[in-house]
Amino acid sequence: MKARGLPNVRKGRFVAATLFAGLLAGLPLAAPAATLNVLQSEAPRSMDPGDQTATFTYTVLEPLYEGLVRRNKQLQLEPALATEWSSDAAGLVWTFKLRPGVSFHDGTPFNADVVVKNFQRHLDTKRGLAASGRIRQVLASVVALDDMTVQFTLKGPYPAFLSLLTTGPALMVSPKADAAGTLSRLAVGTGPYRLVEYRSGEYVLEERFSGYWGKQGGTERIKWTWTAEQSVLNMAIQAGEVDIVNPLPPVFARMVKANTALTLHESDGAVVFFVALNLKQKPLDDVRVRQALNLATDRAALVKAIMFGFGRPANSPLSPVTPGYDASLNPYPFDPAKAKELLVRAGLPDGFSLSVAVQEPEARIAEVLQGMWAKIGVKLEVRKMESGVWSNAAFANPDQKAKEGTGAILTSWSSGVNGADMQLRPLYHTASFVPTGANLGFYSSPALDGLLDKAAATADEAARNAMYGQAQRLINEDAPHVLLYYKKDLFAAQANIQNLWTEPGGGIAVRDAVKP
């Protein structure tokens, strides 16, 4: 796909003027300088950080909430709502001293009982929160030792426990708001910003929280808007209507780079794009069919067509920035002849039909796959969906997927800098079947489960990474997915915006962003 005419920004604005005006109707066109305006590619899925697993939702919520620990600009762990911590020699019991004098935005005091309630809501299987699986697989119990001391007991040694505490389900929510059942739309945390208004389908407005316990360095307000239209993301940042666009579509990266009024933020990403195959649906229950789809996928061509060079073909379910990644793997070189041979051996000489659920901004990926797979006789039906509808389809149980005829989900996943376990366990462990986890295709391998469990409890990094090497090879061989590519993290900002940083995976931290 060539971006013809895109260097002519004026021409682009003129041609799309009507569309641009309509889609930007909700943007803060004349907002005061004290407001940081951020435009993202999708709407937030929930105001409850424990009931979502989406990178761009986490980005919206990050200024509002805090956990016991957090990562700084150098991606190092540092104290947040806990001031210090320790563990026993076995790594099973962790004790945290809590920060005094902290209150939630609704005035509720933060203490050990609050921490206990926050984690118990994830241990309660009846709650059905989207991100609870990450906690339940690791945590056995949590108790308050006194008003400002809390103790966690793990099910087994888990060296990545502190990293887990930086993720969405470990961010502290007001127990009062949780009990009221309003968190999905009314965020209440302890962060440096509080929620002013969430107008579904339009915007989220946040402002500095006057009662914040720590230092506040960002703008007075942050306003979040969103659009699935790639051209609008580009035009909004080029026209100066917004301060930040995340993510920046790769097709516009070179244009932004050439504009001295803008800054292109580019870094190696942790996001893995793939198609999760529904192993409960025939003929995808046959490993030969799944392998055939992988062999029929020209990843280099996909990167060229979709990523415009800002990515690389995927060879593993782990990304290159994740410790334990094996760069030597090359499980499925592009080989349509071999793919056809496998389909013949599977009794499908004429191919088969398959439907894939895809979010609207990523429909182009599915359309490219549609053309590739047609060459081996696979008729791919592309079902374009708005983000919320897609989420319902992706996280549906086997019966619902069968009823809707959902054979595959085009998706992506990133554990950021939190390690291989948080990349592989949610996607491939048997205990992570949706809707409690993110194993969208119901892949189950006792051998893999054992490897992941053993690796997660292994303190020695070399030994742990060797196990993850075995896990990558096993997953690739079983092919519960069609690997696609790793993407560069790209976002654009006005050149005068300072103190921005990103974590591998595409999330940006704006709580300290300065807008002169």
C-alpha positions in Angstrom: 0.0 0.0 0.0 1.5 3.3 -1.1 0.7 6.6 0.6 0.3 8.5 -2.6 -0.1 12.3 -2.2 0.5 12.2 1.5 3.5 14.5 1.5 1.1 17.3 0.3 -0.4 18.1 3.6 -2.6 20.9 2.3 -4.0 18.7 -0.4 -4.8 16.0 2.1 -6.6 18.4 4.4 -8.7 19.8 1.6 -9.8 16.4 0.2 -10.8 15.2 3.7 -12.1 18.5 5.0 -15.6 17.4 5.6 -14.6 14.0 7.2 -12.0 15.8 9.3 -14.4 18.4 10.6 -17.0 15.8 11.6 -14.7 13.4 13.3 -12.9 16.2 15.2 -16.1 17.6 16.5 -15.5 16.3 19.9 -11.9 17.5 20.1 -10.9 20.5 22.2 -10.2 22.9 19.2 -9.8 25.9 21.3 -8.9 24.4 24.7 -6.7 26.5 27.0 -2.9 25.9 27.1 -3.3 24.3 30.5 -5.0 21.3 28.9 -3.0 18.5 27.3 -5.0 17.0 24.5 -4.4 13.4 23.6 -6.0 11.6 20.7 -5.8 7.8 20.7 -7.0 5.1 18.2 -9.6 3.6 20.5 -11.9 4.5 23.3 -11.3 3.3 26.9 -13.0 0.0 27.7 -13.6 0.7 31.4 -12.7 3.2 34.0 -11.9 0.3 36.3 -8.2 -0.7 35.8 -8.9 -4.2 37.0 -11.6 -4.9 34.5 -9.7 -4.3 31.3 -6.4 -5.4 29.7 -6.1 -2.9 26.9 -2.9 -0.8 26.5 -4.6 2.4 25.5 -7.2 2.1 28.2 -4.3 1.7 30.8 -2.8 4.9 29.3 -5.9 6.9 30.0 -6.2 5.5 33.6 -2.5 5.8 34.5 -2.8 9.4 35.7 -5.8 8.5 37.9 -4.5 5.4 39.7 -1.5 4.0 41.5 -0.3 0.7 42.8 2.0 -0.2 45.6 5.0 0.0 43.2 5.5 1.6 39.8 8.1 2.0 37.0 9.9 5.3 36.5 11.1 6.8 33.2 14.1 4.4 33.2 11.6 1.5 33.6 13.0 0.7 37.0 10.7 -0.3 39.9 10.3 2.3 42.6 7.9 2.9 45.6 4.5 4.3 45.0 1.7 3.6 47.6 4.2 1.3 49.4 7.3 2.9 50.9 9.3 -0.4 51.3 8.9 -4.1 51.0 10.7 -7.4 51.7 10.2 -11.1 51.1 11.1 -14.3 52.9 14.0 -16.5 51.7 11.6 -18.7 49.6 10.0 -15.7 47.9 6.5 -16.8 49.0 5.7 -14.2 51.6 5.9 -10.5 50.8 5.5 -7.7 53.3 4.8 -4.1 52.3 4.8 -0.9 54.4 2.3 1.5 53.1 2.6 5.2 52.5 0.7 7.3 55.2 -1.5 10.3 54.6 -2.9 9.1 51.2 -6.5 9.6 50.3 -8.6 8.5 47.3 -10.3 11.2 45.2 -13.6 10.6 47.0 -11.9 11.2 50.4 -11.6 7.5 51.4 -8.4 7.0 53.4 -5.8 4.5 52.0 -4.7 1.8 54.4 -4.0 -1.9 54.6 -7.7 -2.9 54.7 -8.1 -1.1 51.4 -5.2 -3.1 49.9 -6.8 -6.3 51.1 -10.2 -5.4 49.6 -8.5 -4.5 46.3 -6.9 -7.9 45.9 -9.8 -9.9 47.3 -12.0 -8.6 44.6 -9.7 -10.3 42.1 -9.6 -13.5 44.2 -13.4 -13.7 44.1 -14.2 -15.7 41.0 -17.8 -14.5 41.1 -16.7 -10.9 40.3 -15.6 -11.8 36.8 -13.2 -8.9 36.3 -11.3 -9.1 33.1 -7.8 -8.8 34.5 -8.3 -11.0 37.6 -6.7 -14.1 36.1 -3.3 -12.5 36.4 -3.7 -12.2 40.2 -5.5 -15.4 40.9 -2.9 -17.6 39.3 -0.2 -16.2 41.6 -1.7 -15.0 44.8 -2.9 -17.3 47.6 -3.9 -14.7 50.2 -3.5 -11.2 51.4 -3.9 -9.9 55.0 -3.5 -6.7 56.9 -0.8 -7.0 59.7 -1.7 -3.6 61.0 -3.2 -0.4 59.6 -0.2 0.4 57.4 1.3 -3.1 56.8 0.1 -5.7 54.4 1.3 -9.2 53.7 0.9 -11.3 50.6 1.3 -15.1 50.4 1.9 -16.5 46.9 0.9 -19.9 45.6 4.5 -20.5 44.7 7.7 -18.6 44.1 7.1 -15.9 41.5 10.2 -13.7 40.7 8.0 -11.3 38.7 5.7 -10.5 41.6 6.8 -6.9 41.8 6.3 -6.4 38.1 2.8 -7.9 38.4 2.1 -5.2 41.0 2.6 -2.5 38.3 -0.2 -3.9 36.1 -3.9 -2.9 35.9 -5.4 -5.3 38.4 -2.9 -4.2 41.1 -3.8 -0.5 40.8 -5.7 0.6 43.9 -9.4 1.6 43.5 -11.6 3.2 46.1 -13.5 0.5 48.0 -16.4 2.9 48.4 -16.7 3.3 44.6 -16.2 -0.4 44.1 -19.0 -1.2 46.5 -21.3 1.3 44.7 -20.7 -0.5 41.4 -19.8 2.7 39.6 -16.1 2.2 38.8 -16.7 1.2 35.2 -17.6 4.7 34.3 -16.5 6.8 37.4 -12.8 6.2 38.1 -11.7 6.8 41.7 -8.0 6.3 42.5 -5.2 8.0 44.4 -3.3 9.4 41.4 -2.2 13.0 40.7 -5.2 13.5 38.5 -8.9 12.9 39.2 -11.7 12.2 36.8 -13.8 15.2 36.0 -16.0 13.7 33.2 -16.2 10.6 31.1 -18.6 11.1 28.2 -18.9 7.7 26.5 -18.1 7.9 22.9 -16.7 11.5 23.2 -14.0 12.2 25.7 -12.4 11.7 29.1 -11.4 14.8 31.1 -9.0 14.7 34.0 -7.6 17.4 36.2 -5.0 17.8 38.9 -6.1 16.3 42.3 -5.5 19.0 44.9 -5.2 16.4 47.7 -2.5 14.4 46.0 0.2 13.1 48.4 3.1 13.5 46.0 4.7 15.9 43.6 2.7 17.1 40.6 4.5 18.2 37.5 2.0 17.9 34.7 -0.5 20.2 33.0 -3.7 21.3 34.8 -5.9 19.1 32.7 -5.6 16.1 30.4 -8.3 15.6 27.8 -8.5 12.3 25.9 -10.4 11.8 22.7 -10.3 9.0 20.1 -10.9 8.0 16.5 -10.4 4.8 14.5 -9.7 6.9 11.4 -6.0 6.8 10.7 -6.1 9.9 8.5 -7.8 11.8 11.3 -5.0 10.8 13.7 -2.5 12.3 11.3 -4.4 15.4 10.4 -5.2 16.3 14.0 -1.5 16.3 15.0 -0.4 18.0 11.8 -3.0 20.8 12.2 -2.1 21.4 15.8 -5.6 20.4 17.0 -4.1 17.9 19.5 -0.8 17.7 21.4 -0.3 14.0 21.2 -1.5 11.2 18.9 -1.0 7.6 20.1 -0.4 5.4 18.3 0.8 7.1 15.1 -0.1 5.0 12.1 3.2 3.9 10.5 2.1 5.2 7.1 2.4 8.8 8.4 5.6 8.3 10.4 8.0 9.8 7.8 5.7 12.8 7.3 5.7 13.6 11.0 9.4 13.1 11.2 9.9 15.7 8.4 7.7 18.3 10.2 9.9 20.4 12.5 6.8 21.4 14.6 6.3 17.8 15.6 8.4 15.1 17.3 8.2 11.5 16.3 8.7 9.2 19.3 10.0 5.9 18.0 11.2 2.9 20.1 11.4 -0.9 20.0 8.1 -2.3 21.0 6.9 -5.3 22.9 3.7 -5.8 21.0 3.2 -9.1 19.1 0.5 -9.1 16.5 -1.1 -12.5 15.7 -4.3 -14.3 14.8 -5.7 -16.4 17.6 -7.3 -19.5 16.1 -10.3 -21.2 17.7 -9.2 -24.7 18.4 -12.7 -25.7 19.3 -13.8 -25.2 15.7 -13.1 -27.6 12.9 -10.9 -27.7 10.9 -8.7 -25.6 13.2 -8.5 -28.4 15.7 -6.1 -30.1 13.2 -2.5 -28.8 13.8 -1.8 -29.3 10.1 -4.4 -26.8 9.2 -3.0 -24.3 11.7 0.5 -24.8 10.4 -0.7 -24.4 6.8 -2.1 -20.9 7.7 1.2 -20.0 9.1 3.1 -21.2 6.1 0.7 -19.3 3.8 1.5 -16.0 5.6 4.1 -13.7 4.0 5.2 -11.8 7.0 7.8 -9.7 5.3 5.2 -8.5 2.8 2.8 -7.8 5.6 5.3 -5.7 7.4 5.9 -3.7 4.2 2.2 -3.3 3.5 1.0 -2.5 7.0 4.0 -1.2 8.9 5.9 0.6 6.2 9.2 -0.6 7.6 8.4 0.2 11.2 8.2 -3.4 12.3 9.6 -6.8 11.7 8.2 -10.3 11.0 7.4 -12.3 14.1 9.1 -15.6 14.7 8.0 -16.2 18.3 5.1 -15.5 20.6 7.7 -13.4 22.6 8.9 -10.1 21.3 12.6 -9.3 20.8 12.7 -7.0 23.9 11.5 -9.7 26.2 14.1 -11.7 28.2 14.2 -15.2 26.9 13.2 -14.4 23.3 14.9 -16.8 20.8 16.0 -14.9 17.7 17.1 -18.2 16.0 13.6 -19.5 15.5 12.2 -19.6 12.0 9.2 -22.0 12.3 7.2 -20.9 9.3 9.0 -19.5 6.3 6.6 -18.4 3.6 5.9 -21.6 1.7 2.4 -21.7 0.1 3.2 -25.0 -1.7 3.9 -26.7 1.6 0.8 -25.1 3.1 -1.3 -26.6 0.3 0.3 -30.0 0.9 -0.6 -29.9 4.5 -4.3 -29.0 3.7 -4.4 -32.0 1.3 -3.1 -34.2 4.0 -5.7 -32.8 6.3 -8.4 -33.8 3.8 -9.0 -30.2 2.6 -7.7 -30.1 -1.0 -10.1 -27.4 -1.9 -9.5 -25.3 1.3 -12.1 -24.1 3.7 -13.9 -21.0 5.0 -12.9 -19.1 8.1 -14.2 -15.9 9.8 -12.0 -13.5 11.7 -13.1 -10.8 14.1 -11.1 -7.6 13.8 -11.2 -4.1 15.2 -11.8 -1.5 12.6 -8.3 0.2 12.7 -6.7 -3.2 12.0 -9.0 -4.3 9.3 -6.3 -3.7 6.6 -4.2 -6.5 8.2 -7.0 -9.0 7.8 -7.6 -7.9 4.3 -4.0 -8.5 3.4 -4.2 -12.0 5.0 -7.4 -12.6 3.0 -5.5 -12.2 -0.2 -2.6 -14.4 0.9 -4.7 -17.2 2.3 -7.0 -17.2 -0.8 -4.0 -18.6 -2.7 -4.2 -21.9 -0.8 -8.0 -22.0 -1.0 -8.9 -20.5 2.4 -11.8 -18.1 2.1 -11.4 -15.6 4.9 -14.4 -13.6 6.0 -13.3 -10.3 7.6 -15.7 -9.1 10.3 -14.9 -5.5 11.1 -16.0 -4.5 14.6 -16.0 -1.4 16.8 -13.7 -1.9 19.8 -16.4 -2.8 22.4 -18.2 -5.2 20.1 -14.8 -6.8 19.1 -14.0 -7.2 22.8 -17.3 -9.1 23.4 -16.6 -11.4 20.5 -12.9 -12.0 21.4 -13.7 -12.8 25.0 -16.7 -15.0 24.3 -16.8 -18.5 25.6 -16.6 -21.6 23.3 -20.4 -21.9 23.0 -20.8 -18.3 22.1 -18.0 -18.3 19.6 -19.5 -21.5 18.0 -23.0 -19.8 17.8 -21.5 -16.7 16.2 -19.2 -18.7 13.9 -16.1 -16.9 15.2 -13.1 -18.9 13.9 -10.3 -16.5 14.6 -9.5 -13.2 16.4 -6.9 -10.8 15.0 -5.3 -9.3 18.1 -2.1 -8.2 19.7 -0.6 -8.5 23.2 2.3 -7.0 25.1 3.7 -7.7 28.6 5.7 -4.5 28.3 8.8 -4.9 30.4 7.1 -7.3 32.8 8.6 -10.5 31.3 7.9 -13.7 29.5 5.4 -15.1 32.0 3.0 -12.2 31.6 3.3 -12.6 27.8 2.8 -16.4 27.5 0.6 -17.3 30.5 -2.4 -15.1 29.7 -2.4 -16.2 26.1 -1.5 -19.9 26.2 -2.0 -21.4 29.6 -5.0 -23.7 30.1 -6.0 -21.7 33.2 -6.3 -18.6 31.0 -9.2 -19.6 28.8 -11.5 -16.6 28.2 -13.4 -15.0 29.7 -11.2 -15.3 32.8 -7.9 -14.9 30.8 -6.8 -14.0 27.3 -6.4 -17.5 25.8 -8.8 -16.6 23.0 -8.6 -19.8 21.1 -8.8 -22.3 24.0 -5.4 -23.8 23.4 -4.4 -26.4 26.0 -1.1 -28.2 26.4 -0.3 -29.9 29.7 3.4 -29.9 28.6 3.3 -26.1 28.1 1.4 -25.5 31.3 4.1 -27.4 33.2 6.9 -25.5 31.5 5.3 -22.1 32.3 4.6 -23.0 35.9 8.1 -24.2 36.4 9.7 -21.2 34.7 7.6 -18.7 36.6 8.9 -20.2 39.9 12.6 -20.4 38.8 14.7 -17.6 40.3 17.8 -18.4 38.2 17.5 -16.2 35.0 19.5 -18.5 32.7 17.5 -21.6 33.7 14.2 -19.7 33.4 15.0 -18.4 30.0 16.0 -21.9 28.8 12.5 -23.0 29.8 11.0 -20.1 27.9 13.0 -21.2 24.9 11.4 -24.6 25.1 8.0 -23.0 25.5 8.4 -20.8 22.4 9.3 -23.9 20.3 6.4 -25.9 21.7 3.9 -23.1 21.0 5.2 -22.6 17.5 4.9 -26.3 16.7 1.3 -26.5 18.0 0.5 -23.2 16.1 -2.5 -22.1 18.1 -2.0 -18.8 16.4 -0.8 -17.3 13.1 2.2 -15.1 14.0 2.3 -11.8 12.1 4.8 -9.1 13.2 6.3 -7.0 16.0 5.6 -3.3 15.7 7.7 -0.3 16.6 6.1 1.9 19.2 5.2 5.2 17.4 3.5 8.2 18.8 3.6 11.9 17.7 3.6 15.0 19.8 3.9 18.7 19.3 7.6 19.6 19.5 7.1 21.8 22.6 5.6 19.0 24.8 8.1 17.7 27.3 8.5 15.0 29.9 6.8 12.3 27.9 7.9 8.7 27.9 6.8 5.3 26.8 7.0 1.8 28.0 7.5 -1.0 25.4 4.1 -2.0 24.3 2.7 1.4 23.2 1.6 2.9 26.5 2.6 6.5 27.1 3.1 8.2 30.5 1.7 11.8 30.4 1.1 12.5 34.1 4.3 14.7 34.1 4.0 16.1 30.6 4.7 19.8 30.3 2.9 22.0 27.8 4.5 25.5 27.6 
